[in-house]
Amino acid sequence: MTNTPGEYKPSRRDVLRPIEYVGGAAIAAIFTGLVVLITAREPVLALIIAGIAFIVVLMTLALLSMAIKPNAEETAEIDGPAPAAPEAAKPDETDGPAAPETPGH
């Protein structure tokens, strides 16, 4: 599926990618919070550690995703529409045909 830069539409995977990052961070935070809750039996401490884990994992995933080189579709979306190429210089047709060059005149 090839799109011109003006009509770029992200795929479903591109649209859902941020939800994947937040979901992954939420799963890691829930796991960390449960481990702390089971070991320390302090619900407030478990919530604090789960919040910290959520933020750290989300920031790490965001930074790692920024390190990936964009593909052609992402580059087209970033750059916007390509500028129009200037037309090549054409001889003026109203002057008539060009005179042949004669040496010595």
GIMOHU-V588677 format. One line per field, one symbol per residue. ss: DSSP state (A for helix, B for strand, O for the rest). phi: phi as a letter, one per 40 degrees, with the letter a starting at -180 (. if undefined). burial: + if it has 16 or more other C-alpha atoms within 10 Angstrom, else -. A space follows every 10 residues. Layout:
ss: ???
phi: ???
burial: ???
This chain:
ss: OOOOAAAOOO OAAAAAAAAA AAAAAAAAAA AAAAAAAAAA OOAAAAAAAA AAAAAAAAAA AAAAAAOOOO OAAAAAAAAO OOOOOOOOOO OOAAAOOOOO OOOOO
phi: .bbcdcbcbc ccccccdccc cccccccccc cccccccccc fbcccccccc cccdcccccc cccccccccc cccccccccg cccccccccb cccccgcccc cbcgc
burial: ----+----- ---------- ++-+++++++ -+++-++--- -----++-++ +-+++-++-- +--------- -----++--- ---------- ---------- -----
